[in-house]
Amino acid sequence: MKPSIILLFALALALFNCTPKEELEALQSANDSLKNELMLNKEVMITLQEVGSMIDSIDASRKLLKISMVEGASETDYTTRLQAIHEHVVQSEKKISTLEQSLKKMKTNESFYFDMIASLKDELELRLQEIYSLEKVNKELEEKVKVQESDLHDSFIELEKKQQALAEQELKVEQLVSKLNLSESETLLLKGKALEESANRIRFAPAKKKATLREAVGYYRKAADLGNKEAGKRMKDLQGKY
């Protein structure tokens, strides 16, 4: 039997032994008690409805979050939704805690209210554990992404180093080839000069002189092909002399 009914029954019995003034005071007290109980009941029902709506919202958000995980939502979007769900849980816990304090202050014996609150707290605890699980998964994914990004960054740096080393090696090869070509052209030029000087010393053997000049021109031509400008000039100067 609810306290309000018991209270009215006891009040009815007491009225037989009360004076009109005492009767009025008793009625006023009973009326106040009923008003307080009615207000408390209204407050409890409103709070229970609000918490129930929050739990429904938490469930809906949690389902959307799982769908977004499958569809590959961005890390920012995932974290934002997770925080929103967590805030709903925190707000629900605060409302339940406030309601518990109100019931304790009113010193009500209605176990129905406390049973409902206990049930809601259990449901919130389940949601909270699921959120912690999702947060753990999200954190593990974030760590995995960070490791992958770090590995990728290191790989890019290593690749850049190898590319730079390769470019430096290619430059050295080009410089070496250029140096070798220059040395060869200079060698050919010197051989051509030596033969040209030798031909100039020949006085009484015109055929041999021309043959020596032709040989010198051959070296000049090879040196000119390698880019030696002086060799090309000397080759032109000897035209018609051999």
C-alpha positions as a Markdown table, in Angstrom:
| # | Residue | x | y | z |
|---|---|---|---|---|
| 1 | Met | 0.0 | 0.0 | 0.0 |
| 2 | Lys | 1.3 | 3.4 | -0.9 |
| 3 | Pro | 2.2 | 5.9 | 1.8 |
| 4 | Ser | -0.4 | 8.4 | 0.5 |
| 5 | Ile | -3.3 | 5.9 | 1.1 |
| 6 | Ile | -1.9 | 4.8 | 4.5 |
| 7 | Leu | -1.6 | 8.5 | 5.4 |
| 8 | Leu | -5.2 | 9.2 | 4.5 |
| 9 | Phe | -6.5 | 6.1 | 6.3 |
| 10 | Ala | -4.6 | 7.1 | 9.5 |
| 11 | Leu | -5.8 | 10.7 | 9.1 |
| 12 | Ala | -9.5 | 9.5 | 8.9 |
| 13 | Leu | -9.1 | 7.5 | 12.1 |
| 14 | Ala | -7.5 | 10.5 | 13.9 |
| 15 | Leu | -10.3 | 12.9 | 12.9 |
| 16 | Phe | -12.8 | 11.2 | 15.2 |
| 17 | Asn | -10.7 | 12.3 | 18.3 |
| 18 | Cys | -9.7 | 15.8 | 17.0 |
| 19 | Thr | -11.1 | 19.2 | 17.7 |
| 20 | Pro | -12.1 | 21.3 | 14.6 |
| 21 | Lys | -8.8 | 23.2 | 14.8 |
| 22 | Glu | -6.8 | 20.0 | 15.1 |
| 23 | Glu | -8.8 | 18.6 | 12.3 |
| 24 | Leu | -8.0 | 21.5 | 10.1 |
| 25 | Glu | -4.3 | 21.3 | 10.9 |
| 26 | Ala | -4.4 | 17.6 | 10.2 |
| 27 | Leu | -6.1 | 18.1 | 6.9 |
| 28 | Gln | -3.6 | 20.8 | 6.0 |
| 29 | Ser | -0.7 | 18.6 | 6.8 |
| 30 | Ala | -2.1 | 15.7 | 4.8 |
| 31 | Asn | -2.7 | 18.1 | 1.9 |
| 32 | Asp | 0.8 | 19.4 | 2.0 |
| 33 | Ser | 2.1 | 15.8 | 2.1 |
| 34 | Leu | 0.1 | 14.9 | -0.9 |
| 35 | Lys | 1.2 | 17.9 | -2.8 |
| 36 | Asn | 4.9 | 17.1 | -2.0 |
| 37 | Glu | 4.4 | 13.6 | -3.1 |
| 38 | Leu | 2.7 | 14.7 | -6.2 |
| 39 | Met | 5.5 | 17.1 | -7.0 |
| 40 | Leu | 8.1 | 14.4 | -6.3 |
| 41 | Asn | 6.2 | 11.9 | -8.5 |
| 42 | Lys | 6.0 | 14.5 | -11.3 |
| 43 | Glu | 9.7 | 15.3 | -11.0 |
| 44 | Val | 10.6 | 11.6 | -11.0 |
| 45 | Met | 8.5 | 10.8 | -14.1 |
| 46 | Ile | 10.0 | 13.8 | -16.0 |
| 47 | Thr | 13.5 | 12.8 | -15.1 |
| 48 | Leu | 12.9 | 9.2 | -16.0 |
| 49 | Gln | 11.5 | 10.2 | -19.3 |
| 50 | Glu | 14.5 | 12.5 | -20.0 |
| 51 | Val | 16.9 | 9.8 | -19.1 |
| 52 | Gly | 15.0 | 7.2 | -21.2 |
| 53 | Ser | 15.2 | 9.6 | -24.1 |
| 54 | Met | 18.9 | 10.1 | -23.6 |
| 55 | Ile | 19.4 | 6.3 | -23.5 |
| 56 | Asp | 17.5 | 6.0 | -26.8 |
| 57 | Ser | 19.7 | 8.7 | -28.3 |
| 58 | Ile | 22.8 | 7.0 | -27.0 |
| 59 | Asp | 21.7 | 3.7 | -28.6 |
| 60 | Ala | 20.9 | 5.4 | -31.9 |
| 61 | Ser | 24.2 | 7.3 | -31.9 |
| 62 | Arg | 26.1 | 4.2 | -31.0 |
| 63 | Lys | 24.6 | 2.3 | -34.0 |
| 64 | Leu | 25.5 | 5.2 | -36.3 |
| 65 | Leu | 29.0 | 5.2 | -35.0 |
| 66 | Lys | 29.4 | 1.5 | -35.7 |
| 67 | Ile | 28.1 | 2.0 | -39.2 |
| 68 | Ser | 30.5 | 4.9 | -39.8 |
| 69 | Met | 33.3 | 2.6 | -38.6 |
| 70 | Val | 32.4 | 0.1 | -41.3 |
| 71 | Glu | 32.0 | 2.8 | -44.0 |
| 72 | Gly | 35.4 | 4.3 | -43.0 |
| 73 | Ala | 34.5 | 7.6 | -41.4 |
| 74 | Ser | 37.3 | 10.1 | -40.8 |
| 75 | Glu | 39.1 | 10.0 | -37.5 |
| 76 | Thr | 37.8 | 13.5 | -36.6 |
| 77 | Asp | 34.2 | 12.6 | -37.3 |
| 78 | Tyr | 34.5 | 9.3 | -35.3 |
| 79 | Thr | 36.0 | 11.1 | -32.3 |
| 80 | Thr | 33.4 | 13.9 | -32.4 |
| 81 | Arg | 30.5 | 11.4 | -32.4 |
| 82 | Leu | 32.1 | 9.4 | -29.6 |
| 83 | Gln | 32.5 | 12.5 | -27.5 |
| 84 | Ala | 28.8 | 13.4 | -28.1 |
| 85 | Ile | 27.7 | 9.9 | -26.9 |
| 86 | His | 29.9 | 10.2 | -23.8 |
| 87 | Glu | 28.4 | 13.6 | -23.0 |
| 88 | His | 24.9 | 12.1 | -23.2 |
| 89 | Val | 25.9 | 9.4 | -20.7 |
| 90 | Val | 27.5 | 11.9 | -18.3 |
| 91 | Gln | 24.3 | 14.1 | -18.5 |
| 92 | Ser | 22.1 | 11.1 | -17.8 |
| 93 | Glu | 24.2 | 10.1 | -14.8 |
| 94 | Lys | 23.9 | 13.6 | -13.4 |
| 95 | Lys | 20.2 | 13.6 | -13.7 |
| 96 | Ile | 19.9 | 10.3 | -12.0 |
| 97 | Ser | 22.2 | 11.4 | -9.2 |
| 98 | Thr | 20.1 | 14.6 | -8.7 |
| 99 | Leu | 16.9 | 12.5 | -8.6 |
| 100 | Glu | 18.4 | 10.2 | -6.0 |
| 101 | Gln | 19.4 | 13.1 | -3.8 |
| 102 | Ser | 15.8 | 14.5 | -4.1 |
| 103 | Leu | 14.3 | 11.2 | -3.1 |
| 104 | Lys | 16.6 | 10.9 | -0.1 |
| 105 | Lys | 15.7 | 14.4 | 1.1 |
| 106 | Met | 12.0 | 13.6 | 0.8 |
| 107 | Lys | 12.7 | 10.4 | 2.8 |
| 108 | Thr | 10.2 | 8.5 | 0.6 |
| 109 | Asn | 9.8 | 4.8 | 1.1 |
| 110 | Glu | 8.6 | 4.2 | -2.5 |
| 111 | Ser | 10.9 | 1.3 | -3.6 |
| 112 | Phe | 9.4 | 1.7 | -7.1 |
| 113 | Tyr | 11.3 | 4.8 | -7.7 |
| 114 | Phe | 14.6 | 3.4 | -6.5 |
| 115 | Asp | 14.1 | 0.2 | -8.5 |
| 116 | Met | 13.6 | 2.3 | -11.7 |
| 117 | Ile | 16.7 | 4.4 | -10.9 |
| 118 | Ala | 18.7 | 1.2 | -10.3 |
| 119 | Ser | 17.5 | -0.2 | -13.6 |
| 120 | Leu | 18.5 | 3.0 | -15.5 |
| 121 | Lys | 21.9 | 3.1 | -13.8 |
| 122 | Asp | 22.5 | -0.5 | -14.9 |
| 123 | Glu | 21.5 | 0.4 | -18.5 |
| 124 | Leu | 23.8 | 3.5 | -18.4 |
| 125 | Glu | 26.6 | 1.4 | -17.1 |
| 126 | Leu | 26.3 | -1.0 | -20.0 |
| 127 | Arg | 26.3 | 1.9 | -22.5 |
| 128 | Leu | 29.3 | 3.3 | -20.7 |
| 129 | Gln | 31.2 | 0.1 | -20.9 |
| 130 | Glu | 30.4 | -0.1 | -24.6 |
| 131 | Ile | 31.7 | 3.4 | -25.1 |
| 132 | Tyr | 34.9 | 2.6 | -23.2 |
| 133 | Ser | 35.3 | -0.4 | -25.6 |
| 134 | Leu | 34.8 | 1.9 | -28.6 |
| 135 | Glu | 37.2 | 4.4 | -27.2 |
| 136 | Lys | 39.8 | 1.7 | -26.7 |
| 137 | Val | 39.3 | 0.5 | -30.3 |
| 138 | Asn | 39.6 | 4.1 | -31.5 |
| 139 | Lys | 42.7 | 4.7 | -29.5 |
| 140 | Glu | 44.3 | 1.6 | -30.9 |
| 141 | Leu | 43.4 | 2.6 | -34.4 |
| 142 | Glu | 44.9 | 6.1 | -33.8 |
| 143 | Glu | 48.1 | 4.5 | -32.5 |
| 144 | Lys | 48.2 | 2.2 | -35.5 |
| 145 | Val | 47.7 | 5.1 | -37.9 |
| 146 | Lys | 50.5 | 7.1 | -36.1 |
| 147 | Val | 52.9 | 4.2 | -36.4 |
| 148 | Gln | 52.0 | 3.8 | -40.1 |
| 149 | Glu | 52.4 | 7.5 | -40.7 |
| 150 | Ser | 55.8 | 7.5 | -38.8 |
| 151 | Asp | 57.0 | 4.5 | -40.9 |
| 152 | Leu | 55.8 | 6.1 | -44.1 |
| 153 | His | 57.6 | 9.3 | -43.1 |
| 154 | Asp | 60.8 | 7.4 | -42.4 |
| 155 | Ser | 60.4 | 5.6 | -45.7 |
| 156 | Phe | 60.0 | 8.9 | -47.6 |
| 157 | Ile | 63.1 | 10.3 | -45.9 |
| 158 | Glu | 65.1 | 7.1 | -46.7 |
| 159 | Leu | 63.9 | 7.3 | -50.3 |
| 160 | Glu | 64.9 | 11.0 | -50.5 |
| 161 | Lys | 68.4 | 10.1 | -49.2 |
| 162 | Lys | 68.8 | 7.4 | -51.7 |
| 163 | Gln | 67.6 | 9.6 | -54.5 |
| 164 | Gln | 70.0 | 12.3 | -53.4 |
| 165 | Ala | 72.9 | 9.8 | -53.2 |
| 166 | Leu | 72.0 | 8.5 | -56.6 |
| 167 | Ala | 71.9 | 12.1 | -58.1 |
| 168 | Glu | 75.3 | 12.8 | -56.5 |
| 169 | Gln | 76.7 | 9.6 | -57.9 |
| 170 | Glu | 75.3 | 10.4 | -61.4 |
| 171 | Leu | 76.9 | 13.8 | -61.2 |
| 172 | Lys | 80.3 | 12.3 | -60.2 |
| 173 | Val | 80.0 | 9.9 | -63.2 |
| 174 | Glu | 79.2 | 12.7 | -65.5 |
| 175 | Gln | 82.1 | 14.7 | -64.2 |
| 176 | Leu | 84.4 | 11.7 | -64.5 |
| 177 | Val | 83.2 | 11.1 | -68.1 |
| 178 | Ser | 83.7 | 14.7 | -68.9 |
| 179 | Lys | 87.2 | 14.6 | -67.4 |
| 180 | Leu | 88.1 | 11.4 | -69.3 |
| 181 | Asn | 86.8 | 12.9 | -72.6 |
| 182 | Leu | 88.8 | 16.0 | -72.1 |
| 183 | Ser | 92.0 | 14.1 | -71.3 |
| 184 | Glu | 91.5 | 11.9 | -74.3 |
| 185 | Ser | 91.0 | 14.9 | -76.6 |
| 186 | Glu | 94.1 | 16.6 | -75.2 |
| 187 | Thr | 96.1 | 13.4 | -75.8 |
| 188 | Leu | 94.9 | 13.2 | -79.4 |
| 189 | Leu | 95.7 | 16.9 | -79.8 |
| 190 | Leu | 99.2 | 16.4 | -78.5 |
| 191 | Lys | 99.7 | 13.4 | -80.8 |
| 192 | Gly | 98.5 | 15.5 | -83.7 |
| 193 | Lys | 100.8 | 18.4 | -82.8 |
| 194 | Ala | 103.8 | 16.0 | -82.5 |
| 195 | Leu | 103.1 | 14.6 | -86.0 |
| 196 | Glu | 102.6 | 18.0 | -87.4 |
| 197 | Glu | 105.9 | 19.2 | -86.0 |
| 198 | Ser | 107.6 | 16.0 | -87.3 |
| 199 | Ala | 106.1 | 16.7 | -90.8 |
| 200 | Asn | 107.4 | 20.3 | -90.7 |
| 201 | Arg | 111.0 | 18.9 | -90.2 |
| 202 | Ile | 110.8 | 16.8 | -93.3 |
| 203 | Arg | 112.5 | 18.7 | -96.1 |
| 204 | Phe | 113.3 | 16.4 | -98.9 |
| 205 | Ala | 110.6 | 13.7 | -98.8 |
| 206 | Pro | 107.3 | 15.4 | -99.8 |
| 207 | Ala | 105.3 | 12.2 | -99.9 |
| 208 | Lys | 106.3 | 11.2 | -96.4 |
| 209 | Lys | 105.6 | 14.8 | -95.2 |
| 210 | Lys | 102.0 | 14.6 | -96.6 |
| 211 | Ala | 101.5 | 11.2 | -95.1 |
| 212 | Thr | 102.6 | 12.5 | -91.7 |
| 213 | Leu | 100.3 | 15.5 | -92.0 |
| 214 | Arg | 97.4 | 13.2 | -92.9 |
| 215 | Glu | 98.1 | 11.2 | -89.8 |
| 216 | Ala | 98.2 | 14.4 | -87.7 |
| 217 | Val | 94.9 | 15.5 | -89.2 |
| 218 | Gly | 93.4 | 12.1 | -88.2 |
| 219 | Tyr | 94.3 | 12.7 | -84.6 |
| 220 | Tyr | 93.0 | 16.3 | -84.8 |
| 221 | Arg | 89.7 | 15.0 | -86.3 |
| 222 | Lys | 89.2 | 12.6 | -83.4 |
| 223 | Ala | 90.1 | 15.3 | -80.8 |
| 224 | Ala | 87.6 | 17.7 | -82.5 |
| 225 | Asp | 84.9 | 15.0 | -82.4 |
| 226 | Leu | 85.5 | 15.0 | -78.6 |
| 227 | Gly | 84.9 | 18.7 | -78.5 |
| 228 | Asn | 88.4 | 20.0 | -78.7 |
| 229 | Lys | 88.2 | 23.4 | -80.5 |
| 230 | Glu | 91.9 | 23.8 | -81.0 |
| 231 | Ala | 92.1 | 20.5 | -82.8 |
| 232 | Gly | 89.3 | 21.6 | -85.2 |
| 233 | Lys | 91.2 | 24.9 | -85.9 |
| 234 | Arg | 94.5 | 23.1 | -86.6 |
| 235 | Met | 92.7 | 20.6 | -88.9 |
| 236 | Lys | 91.3 | 23.5 | -90.9 |
| 237 | Asp | 94.7 | 25.1 | -91.1 |
| 238 | Leu | 96.2 | 22.0 | -92.6 |
| 239 | Gln | 93.6 | 21.6 | -95.4 |
| 240 | Gly | 95.2 | 21.5 | -98.8 |
| 241 | Lys | 98.7 | 20.8 | -97.3 |
| 242 | Tyr | 98.5 | 17.0 | -97.4 |
